[in-house]
Amino acid sequence: MTMRHQLIEQLTGVQSSKRNYYTELKKTVMKMQKKNLQLEIINDMMKSLNVEMPMDEMLKNILDKLKTMYEFDSISLSICQGETLVLTNFYANEHDAMNHQLHDRSIYGRALDSGKMLYHTFEEETETISASGQSLKSMLVFPLYSKGTVIGVLGIGSKGIIEYDKSDGSFLQQLSDHFSVCLENARLYNEVLNAKKEWEDTFSAVTDLIFVLNLKGEILKVNASAKDYLQLKDAEETGRNIRLFLNHNEIEVLMEDCLQKKKAALQEIRRADGQIFETTISPVLNEKKQMYGLILYLRNVSAKRKMEAQLVQSGKLAAIGELAAGVAHELNNPLTAILGNSQLLLRTANKDEPSYRLLTDIVNCGKRSKSIIQNLLTFSRQDEYFFEECSLNEVIDQYLSLIVYQIEKQNVRVEVVKQSPLPKINGNQKQIGQIMINLLLNAKDALENRSEKNKKVTIATASCLVKGKEWICLSVTDNGIGISDKQIQEIFHPFITTKKEGKGTGLGLSVSLGIAQAHGGTIEVKSDMGLGSTFTLFLPAIMDE
């Protein structure tokens, strides 16, 4: 053996002639090229496949890459759903009208039961699998595993007879194993994605305001309700501190309580716009019970508190009404005697005597007192509030006498300006009278601290047209201390009052606005500091048919 042959034998391990050496070397190179191509296919497949890719596109990518080495024409995926194997995806070379019917499923069942790769040829016409109207002659079927359990079957078909060796089988089995991993990753990804979507849908659907915060109070996430209420833009949703939106001191105390105790803290917080929120801050803990975030939950209870305030006010009015009715009934008996006796004495008295004028004053005061008592009884009567045709001028005539005396006692002149004739409204006279009395009491209190002698309250009625609709107005104007712009924004909220402590509850205007809105109207206010205020009740006029 020559030195050259010895060197070749040492390099290749092949004992042969020069011709045999090149033949064997070529075979080795081809095997290496084939192996490299197989590895390249697996590598490319793993790069190209991702969890968001549609399954049909995944199968197309796999088949397109396999066609570079094998005469494959179709690929299919069947998934185990319970105890049933269901064909879910099918792809063939031809893209027109693919027939997904599998006439013989036994090969899939056998691969599923054995857990091994199977090769099958279709010898009879009835046995074939049709793809785009062309019959497949042979097929390789690979079971797909996930955590040791078969989850489905991958089928690769050809219109000819598939020729493969042991290395091809190993490669295709390895390819199916990688595809199983992709399939399981896609399934897990979709589960996480669906769970995330369900959580986000639930998070956004909650009508209350929800904020996810870090421990510094910076906003990490908000739900749709919070975003709409605070009118946040997408760029403003995160990073800003929650203290910018809520009362700084109150939220500070609440957060500190939650951070120290690591328990949910609850408190009612009032925003600058007067809205009342039932506020809960809950800690977010990890597995080691370490706090790393906060959940801020705000429920708008403004309407609830307003209703409660109205119930409280209604209860007070009912109690006052019952007391007033009792007092009125008690006064009626002595007043009847006073009126009766004074009228009898007046009949016998001489008009020229001084006593005649005194008796006349007693009769007139008695009649006035009787009228006031009658109006008080009417106002305090606990009837259901039925709507009927009525006039704001009649409301003034009936209920002004109940309060005018205590206003004039403070050296306040009361002036009444009534439009006549005045169109009728559909409403409840007692409830509207309650609004007028409350507005007059507020005007009286606004004048209480003024030292000027020309203190005046003007009650006026009028009609006006707004956007083609006729409205009837009842206004109460005073030349009192006035209301600041900031206070005007809040005076109709429950428990907001401009009066000194002990002088008001902050419920009167809130209840009055509720009554006005129930009548289809509203109350507006105009005020200048140091000059006075005007409160105007707007109610819709009865339209002529």
C-alpha positions as CSV (number, residue, x, y, z in Angstrom):
1,M,0.0,0.0,0.0
2,T,1.4,3.3,-1.0
3,M,2.0,6.2,1.3
4,R,-0.8,8.1,-0.4
5,H,-3.4,5.3,0.2
6,Q,-2.3,5.0,3.8
7,L,-2.8,8.8,4.3
8,I,-6.3,8.5,2.7
9,E,-7.2,5.5,4.9
10,Q,-6.1,7.5,8.0
11,L,-8.2,10.5,6.9
12,T,-11.3,8.7,5.8
13,G,-11.2,5.3,7.4
14,V,-11.9,3.8,4.0
15,Q,-9.7,1.0,2.7
16,S,-10.1,1.3,-1.0
17,S,-8.7,2.4,-4.3
18,K,-8.7,5.9,-5.4
19,R,-12.0,5.4,-7.3
20,N,-13.6,3.8,-4.3
21,Y,-12.3,6.6,-2.1
22,Y,-14.0,9.3,-4.1
23,T,-17.2,7.3,-4.3
24,E,-17.4,6.9,-0.6
25,L,-16.3,10.5,0.0
26,K,-19.1,11.7,-2.2
27,K,-21.6,9.6,-0.3
28,T,-20.3,11.0,3.0
29,V,-20.6,14.6,1.7
30,M,-24.1,14.0,0.5
31,K,-25.1,12.6,3.9
32,M,-23.6,15.6,5.6
33,Q,-25.3,17.9,3.2
34,K,-28.6,16.1,3.8
35,K,-28.1,16.3,7.5
36,N,-27.2,19.9,7.3
37,L,-30.3,20.6,5.2
38,Q,-32.4,18.7,7.8
39,L,-31.0,20.8,10.6
40,E,-31.5,23.9,8.6
41,I,-35.1,23.0,8.0
42,I,-35.7,22.4,11.7
43,N,-33.9,25.7,12.5
44,D,-35.8,27.6,9.9
45,M,-39.1,26.1,11.1
46,M,-38.4,27.0,14.7
47,K,-37.6,30.6,13.7
48,S,-40.6,31.0,11.4
49,L,-43.1,29.5,13.7
50,N,-44.5,31.7,16.5
51,V,-47.4,31.4,18.9
52,E,-49.5,34.1,17.1
53,M,-49.2,32.5,13.7
54,P,-52.4,30.9,12.3
55,M,-52.2,27.1,12.2
56,D,-52.8,26.9,8.5
57,E,-49.8,29.2,7.9
58,M,-47.7,27.0,10.3
59,L,-48.5,23.9,8.2
60,K,-47.8,25.7,5.0
61,N,-44.4,26.8,6.2
62,I,-43.5,23.2,7.3
63,L,-44.7,21.7,4.0
64,D,-42.8,24.3,1.9
65,K,-39.6,23.5,3.7
66,L,-40.0,19.7,3.5
67,K,-40.6,20.0,-0.3
68,T,-37.0,21.0,-0.7
69,M,-36.1,17.4,0.3
70,Y,-39.1,15.2,-0.2
71,E,-42.0,14.8,-2.7
72,F,-44.7,15.7,-0.1
73,D,-48.0,17.1,-1.3
74,S,-50.1,17.6,1.8
75,I,-49.9,18.0,5.6
76,S,-52.7,17.7,8.1
77,L,-53.2,18.2,11.8
78,S,-55.7,16.3,13.9
79,I,-56.2,17.1,17.6
80,C,-57.6,15.0,20.4
81,Q,-60.8,16.5,21.8
82,G,-61.8,14.3,24.7
83,E,-61.8,10.7,23.3
84,T,-62.3,11.9,19.7
85,L,-59.6,12.7,17.1
86,V,-60.8,15.7,15.1
87,L,-59.2,17.0,11.9
88,T,-58.6,20.7,12.6
89,N,-56.3,21.8,9.8
90,F,-55.3,20.6,6.3
91,Y,-52.9,22.1,3.7
92,A,-52.0,20.9,0.2
93,N,-49.8,22.2,-2.6
94,E,-52.8,23.2,-4.6
95,H,-54.6,26.1,-3.1
96,D,-57.9,25.6,-4.8
97,A,-60.9,23.9,-3.2
98,M,-59.2,21.4,-0.8
99,N,-61.3,18.4,0.2
100,H,-60.7,17.7,3.9
101,Q,-62.6,14.4,4.0
102,L,-60.5,11.5,5.3
103,H,-62.1,8.3,3.9
104,D,-59.9,6.0,6.1
105,R,-59.1,7.2,9.6
106,S,-57.7,3.9,10.9
107,I,-54.1,4.9,10.3
108,Y,-54.6,7.9,12.6
109,G,-56.1,5.7,15.2
110,R,-53.3,3.2,15.0
111,A,-50.7,6.0,15.3
112,L,-52.6,7.4,18.3
113,D,-52.8,4.0,20.0
114,S,-49.3,2.9,19.3
115,G,-47.7,6.3,20.0
116,K,-45.3,5.7,17.1
117,M,-44.7,6.9,13.6
118,L,-46.6,4.9,11.0
119,Y,-46.2,4.6,7.2
120,H,-49.2,3.7,5.1
121,T,-49.8,3.2,1.4
122,F,-53.3,3.4,-0.2
123,E,-53.8,0.5,-2.5
124,E,-57.5,0.8,-3.2
125,E,-59.3,3.7,-4.7
126,T,-61.8,3.9,-1.7
127,E,-58.8,4.0,0.7
128,T,-57.3,7.1,-0.8
129,I,-57.3,10.6,0.8
130,S,-58.4,13.3,-1.6
131,A,-56.6,16.7,-1.8
132,S,-57.8,19.2,-4.3
133,G,-59.4,16.5,-6.4
134,Q,-56.1,14.5,-6.6
135,S,-55.5,11.3,-4.7
136,L,-52.7,10.7,-2.2
137,K,-50.9,7.3,-2.6
138,S,-48.9,7.2,0.7
139,M,-48.8,8.8,4.0
140,L,-46.5,9.2,7.1
141,V,-48.3,9.8,10.4
142,F,-46.6,11.1,13.6
143,P,-48.1,11.2,17.1
144,L,-47.7,14.6,18.8
145,Y,-46.7,14.5,22.5
146,S,-47.1,17.1,25.2
147,K,-45.8,16.2,28.7
148,G,-45.8,12.5,27.8
149,T,-49.3,12.5,26.5
150,V,-50.4,12.2,22.9
151,I,-52.4,15.3,22.0
152,G,-52.8,14.8,18.3
153,V,-51.5,13.4,15.1
154,L,-49.5,15.1,12.2
155,G,-50.0,13.5,8.8
156,I,-47.8,14.1,5.8
157,G,-49.1,12.7,2.4
158,S,-47.8,12.3,-1.1
159,K,-49.4,11.6,-4.5
160,G,-46.6,9.1,-5.0
161,I,-44.9,6.4,-2.9
162,I,-42.9,8.0,-0.1
163,E,-39.3,6.8,-0.1
164,Y,-37.4,7.3,3.2
165,D,-34.7,5.6,5.2
166,K,-34.0,5.3,9.0
167,S,-32.4,8.7,9.2
168,D,-35.3,10.3,7.3
169,G,-37.7,8.8,9.8
170,S,-35.7,10.1,12.7
171,F,-35.6,13.5,11.2
172,L,-39.3,13.6,10.5
173,Q,-40.0,12.4,14.0
174,Q,-37.7,15.1,15.4
175,L,-39.6,17.6,13.3
176,S,-42.9,16.5,14.6
177,D,-41.6,16.7,18.2
178,H,-40.5,20.3,17.6
179,F,-44.0,21.0,16.1
180,S,-45.6,19.5,19.2
181,V,-43.6,22.0,21.3
182,C,-44.8,24.9,19.0
183,L,-48.4,23.5,19.2
184,E,-48.3,23.3,23.0
185,N,-46.7,26.8,23.3
186,A,-49.5,28.2,21.0
187,R,-52.1,26.5,23.2
188,L,-50.6,27.9,26.4
189,Y,-50.2,31.3,24.8
190,N,-53.9,31.3,23.7
191,E,-55.0,30.3,27.2
192,V,-53.0,33.1,28.7
193,L,-54.2,35.5,26.1
194,N,-57.8,34.5,26.6
195,A,-57.4,34.8,30.4
196,K,-55.8,38.2,30.0
197,K,-58.6,39.3,27.6
198,E,-61.3,38.1,30.1
199,W,-59.5,39.9,32.9
200,E,-59.2,43.1,30.8
201,D,-62.8,42.9,29.7
202,T,-64.0,42.5,33.3
203,F,-61.6,45.3,34.4
204,S,-63.0,47.6,31.8
205,A,-66.6,46.6,32.3
206,V,-66.7,47.6,36.0
207,T,-68.6,50.9,36.2
208,D,-66.8,52.0,39.3
209,L,-63.4,53.6,39.1
210,I,-60.3,51.3,39.5
211,F,-56.7,52.3,39.6
212,V,-53.7,50.1,39.8
213,L,-50.9,52.0,41.7
214,N,-47.3,51.4,42.7
215,L,-46.3,52.0,46.3
216,K,-45.6,55.7,45.6
217,G,-49.2,56.3,44.4
218,E,-48.2,56.5,40.7
219,I,-50.9,55.2,38.3
220,L,-49.9,52.0,36.5
221,K,-53.3,51.1,35.0
222,V,-56.9,52.5,35.0
223,N,-60.2,51.0,33.8
224,A,-62.4,52.6,31.2
225,S,-64.7,54.2,33.8
226,A,-61.8,55.9,35.6
227,K,-60.4,57.1,32.3
228,D,-63.7,58.6,31.2
229,Y,-64.5,60.2,34.5
230,L,-61.1,61.9,34.8
231,Q,-61.0,62.6,31.0
232,L,-57.6,61.0,30.7
233,K,-55.9,60.7,27.3
234,D,-53.9,57.5,26.5
235,A,-50.7,59.3,27.1
236,E,-51.9,60.5,30.5
237,E,-53.1,57.1,31.9
238,T,-49.9,56.1,33.5
239,G,-47.1,57.7,35.5
240,R,-49.2,60.5,37.1
241,N,-49.8,60.4,40.8
242,I,-53.3,59.7,42.1
243,R,-52.9,62.6,44.6
244,L,-53.5,64.9,41.6
245,F,-57.1,63.7,41.3
246,L,-58.2,63.2,44.8
247,N,-58.0,65.2,48.0
248,H,-54.3,65.1,48.9
249,N,-54.6,64.9,52.7
250,E,-57.4,62.3,52.7
251,I,-55.8,60.0,50.1
252,E,-52.5,60.4,52.0
253,V,-54.0,59.1,55.3
254,L,-55.8,56.3,53.5
255,M,-52.6,55.1,51.7
256,E,-50.5,55.4,54.8
257,D,-53.0,53.3,56.7
258,C,-53.0,50.6,54.0
259,L,-49.2,50.6,53.7
260,Q,-48.7,50.2,57.5
261,K,-51.4,47.6,58.2
262,K,-51.1,45.8,54.8
263,K,-54.9,45.6,54.9
264,A,-57.7,47.3,52.9
265,A,-58.5,50.8,54.1
266,L,-61.9,52.4,53.5
267,Q,-62.9,56.1,53.7
268,E,-65.3,58.5,51.9
269,I,-63.5,61.2,49.9
270,R,-64.9,64.3,48.5
271,R,-63.4,65.7,45.3
272,A,-63.1,69.4,44.6
273,D,-66.1,69.2,42.2
274,G,-68.2,68.0,45.1
275,Q,-68.5,64.4,44.0
276,I,-68.4,61.9,46.9
277,F,-66.6,58.6,46.5
278,E,-66.6,55.6,48.7
279,T,-62.8,54.8,48.5
280,T,-61.1,51.6,49.2
281,I,-57.3,51.0,48.9
282,S,-56.2,47.3,49.0
283,P,-52.7,46.0,49.1
284,V,-51.3,43.7,46.3
285,L,-49.1,41.0,47.8
286,N,-46.7,38.5,46.3
287,E,-46.3,34.9,47.4
288,K,-44.0,36.1,50.2
289,K,-46.7,38.4,51.5
290,Q,-44.6,41.4,50.4
291,M,-46.6,44.4,49.2
292,Y,-45.6,45.6,45.7
293,G,-48.7,47.5,44.6
294,L,-52.1,49.0,45.5
295,I,-55.6,48.7,44.1
296,L,-57.6,51.9,44.5
297,Y,-61.4,51.4,44.1
298,L,-63.7,54.3,44.0
299,R,-67.5,54.1,44.0
300,N,-69.4,57.3,43.2
301,V,-72.0,57.6,46.0
302,S,-72.9,61.2,45.3
303,A,-76.4,60.3,44.1
304,K,-76.9,57.9,47.0
305,R,-75.8,60.5,49.6
306,K,-78.1,63.0,47.9
307,M,-81.0,60.6,48.1
308,E,-80.2,60.0,51.8
309,A,-80.0,63.7,52.3
310,Q,-83.4,64.2,50.7
311,L,-84.8,61.4,53.0
312,V,-83.2,63.1,56.0
313,Q,-84.6,66.5,55.0
314,S,-88.0,64.9,54.2
315,G,-88.0,63.3,57.6
316,K,-87.2,66.6,59.2
317,L,-89.9,68.4,57.2
318,A,-92.4,65.6,58.1
319,A,-91.6,66.0,61.8
320,I,-91.7,69.8,61.6
321,G,-95.0,69.5,59.7
322,E,-96.5,67.3,62.2
323,L,-95.4,69.6,65.0
324,A,-96.7,72.6,63.1
325,A,-100.0,70.9,62.5
326,G,-100.4,70.2,66.2
327,V,-99.5,73.8,67.1
328,A,-101.9,75.1,64.5
329,H,-104.7,73.0,65.8
330,E,-104.0,74.1,69.3
331,L,-104.0,77.8,68.2
332,N,-107.2,77.4,66.3
333,N,-109.4,77.0,69.4
334,P,-108.3,80.2,71.2
335,L,-108.2,82.1,67.9
336,T,-111.7,81.1,67.2
337,A,-112.8,82.5,70.6
338,I,-110.7,85.7,70.0
339,L,-112.2,86.3,66.5
340,G,-115.8,85.4,67.6
341,N,-115.8,87.6,70.7
342,S,-114.0,90.5,69.0
343,Q,-116.5,90.4,66.2
344,L,-119.4,90.4,68.7
345,L,-117.9,93.4,70.6
346,L,-117.3,95.2,67.3
347,R,-121.0,94.9,66.4
348,T,-122.1,96.8,69.5
349,A,-119.2,99.3,69.6
350,N,-119.7,102.9,68.5
351,K,-117.4,103.8,65.6
352,D,-116.5,107.1,67.2
353,E,-115.2,105.4,70.3
354,P,-111.4,104.6,70.6
355,S,-112.2,100.9,71.4
356,Y,-113.8,100.4,68.0
357,R,-110.4,100.9,66.2
358,L,-108.8,98.5,68.7
359,L,-111.4,95.9,68.1
360,T,-111.0,96.3,64.4
361,D,-107.3,95.7,64.7
362,I,-108.0,92.5,66.8
363,V,-110.4,91.2,64.2
364,N,-107.9,91.9,61.3
365,C,-105.0,90.3,63.1
366,G,-107.1,87.4,64.0
367,K,-108.1,86.8,60.4
368,R,-104.5,87.1,59.3
369,S,-103.4,84.7,62.0
370,K,-106.2,82.3,60.9
371,S,-105.0,82.6,57.3
372,I,-101.4,81.8,58.3
373,I,-102.5,78.8,60.4
374,Q,-104.6,77.5,57.5
375,N,-101.6,77.8,55.1
376,L,-99.4,76.1,57.7
377,L,-101.9,73.2,58.0
378,T,-102.0,72.9,54.2
379,F,-98.2,73.0,53.9
380,S,-97.7,70.4,56.7
381,R,-100.4,68.0,55.5
382,Q,-98.8,64.6,54.7
383,D,-100.5,64.0,51.4
384,E,-99.1,62.3,48.3
385,Y,-97.7,64.8,45.9
386,F,-100.0,64.8,42.9
387,F,-99.2,67.1,39.9
388,E,-101.9,69.4,38.7
389,E,-102.4,72.7,36.9
390,C,-101.2,75.5,39.2
391,S,-99.7,79.0,39.1
392,L,-96.5,80.4,40.6
393,N,-98.4,83.5,41.5
394,E,-100.8,81.4,43.6
395,V,-97.8,79.8,45.3
396,I,-96.5,83.2,46.3
397,D,-100.0,84.2,47.6
398,Q,-100.4,81.1,49.6
399,Y,-97.0,80.5,51.2
400,L,-95.3,83.9,51.5
401,S,-97.3,84.7,54.6
402,L,-95.6,81.8,56.4
403,I,-92.2,83.4,56.3
404,V,-92.6,87.1,55.5
405,Y,-92.9,88.1,59.1
406,Q,-89.6,86.7,60.2
407,I,-87.9,88.3,57.2
408,E,-89.4,91.7,57.8
409,K,-88.5,91.4,61.5
410,Q,-84.8,91.7,60.5
411,N,-85.5,95.1,58.8
412,V,-85.6,93.5,55.4
413,R,-88.1,94.9,52.9
414,V,-89.9,92.2,50.8
415,E,-91.0,93.3,47.4
416,V,-93.3,91.1,45.2
417,V,-93.4,91.6,41.4
418,K,-95.8,89.3,39.6
419,Q,-96.4,88.9,35.9
420,S,-100.1,88.9,35.2
421,P,-101.5,87.0,33.5
422,L,-99.0,84.2,34.0
423,P,-99.2,80.9,32.1
424,K,-99.9,77.8,34.2
425,I,-97.5,75.0,35.0
426,N,-98.1,71.3,35.7
427,G,-96.7,70.6,39.2
428,N,-97.4,70.3,42.9
429,Q,-98.0,73.5,44.7
430,K,-96.8,72.4,48.1
431,Q,-93.4,71.2,46.7
432,I,-92.9,74.4,44.8
433,G,-93.9,76.3,47.9
434,Q,-91.1,74.4,49.7
435,I,-88.6,75.6,47.1
436,M,-89.7,79.2,47.5
437,I,-89.6,79.1,51.3
438,N,-86.1,77.7,51.2
439,L,-84.9,80.4,48.7
440,L,-86.4,83.1,50.9
441,L,-84.7,81.7,54.0
442,N,-81.4,81.6,52.2
443,A,-81.9,85.3,51.1
444,K,-82.7,86.2,54.7
445,D,-79.5,84.6,56.0
446,A,-77.5,86.3,53.3
447,L,-78.8,89.7,54.5
448,E,-78.3,89.0,58.2
449,N,-74.7,90.3,58.4
450,R,-75.3,93.4,56.3
451,S,-75.4,96.7,58.3
452,E,-77.1,98.7,55.6
453,K,-80.6,99.8,56.2
454,N,-81.8,99.2,52.6
455,K,-81.8,95.4,52.9
456,K,-84.3,94.0,50.3
457,V,-85.6,90.7,49.0
458,T,-87.5,90.7,45.7
459,I,-89.8,87.8,44.6
460,A,-90.7,87.9,41.0
461,T,-92.5,85.8,38.4
462,A,-92.2,85.9,34.7
463,S,-92.4,83.9,31.5
464,C,-89.6,83.5,28.9
465,L,-88.7,81.6,25.8
466,V,-85.6,79.5,25.7
467,K,-84.8,77.6,22.4
468,G,-88.5,77.9,21.3
469,K,-89.8,76.5,24.6
470,E,-91.8,78.6,27.1
471,W,-90.6,78.6,30.7
472,I,-92.2,80.1,33.8
473,C,-89.7,81.6,36.3
474,L,-89.8,82.4,40.0
475,S,-86.8,84.4,41.1
476,V,-85.7,85.4,44.6
477,T,-83.2,88.3,44.6
478,D,-81.3,89.7,47.6
479,N,-78.7,92.5,48.0
480,G,-76.8,90.4,50.5
481,I,-73.1,89.4,50.8
482,G,-73.1,87.3,47.6
483,I,-71.5,83.9,46.8
484,S,-68.0,83.3,45.4
485,D,-67.5,81.5,42.0
486,K,-66.0,78.5,43.8
487,Q,-68.9,78.2,46.1
488,I,-71.5,78.5,43.3
489,Q,-70.0,75.4,41.7
490,E,-70.7,73.4,44.9
491,I,-73.9,74.9,46.6
492,F,-76.3,72.3,45.0
493,H,-74.2,69.4,46.3
494,P,-75.6,67.7,49.5
495,F,-74.0,69.0,52.8
496,I,-72.4,71.9,51.1
497,T,-73.3,75.2,52.8
498,T,-72.0,78.8,52.9
499,K,-73.6,79.4,56.2
500,K,-71.8,79.4,59.6
501,E,-71.6,76.2,61.6
502,G,-75.0,75.5,63.2
503,K,-76.9,77.7,60.8
504,G,-77.4,75.3,57.9
505,T,-77.1,71.6,56.9
506,G,-76.3,72.1,53.2
507,L,-79.5,70.1,52.3
508,G,-82.0,72.8,51.3
509,L,-80.7,73.7,47.9
510,S,-79.9,70.1,47.1
511,V,-83.5,69.0,47.9
512,S,-84.9,72.1,46.1
513,L,-83.0,71.2,42.9
514,G,-84.3,67.6,43.2
515,I,-87.9,68.9,43.3
516,A,-87.3,71.3,40.4
517,Q,-85.8,68.5,38.3
518,A,-88.8,66.2,39.2
519,H,-91.0,68.9,37.7
520,G,-88.9,69.0,34.5
521,G,-87.1,72.2,35.5
522,T,-84.0,73.5,37.2
523,I,-82.6,76.2,39.5
524,E,-80.0,78.6,38.3
525,V,-78.0,81.1,40.4
526,K,-76.2,84.4,39.6
527,S,-74.2,86.2,42.2
528,D,-71.7,89.1,42.7
529,M,-69.6,89.2,45.8
530,G,-70.8,92.1,48.0
531,L,-73.8,92.9,45.7
532,G,-76.2,90.0,46.2
533,S,-77.6,86.9,44.6
534,T,-80.5,85.8,42.4
535,F,-81.9,82.3,42.5
536,T,-84.3,81.5,39.7
537,L,-86.6,78.5,39.5
538,F,-87.4,77.5,35.9
539,L,-90.4,75.3,35.2
540,P,-91.9,74.4,31.8
541,A,-95.2,76.0,31.0
542,I,-98.2,74.0,30.0
543,M,-98.3,73.9,26.2
544,D,-101.5,74.9,24.4
545,E,-102.9,72.0,22.4
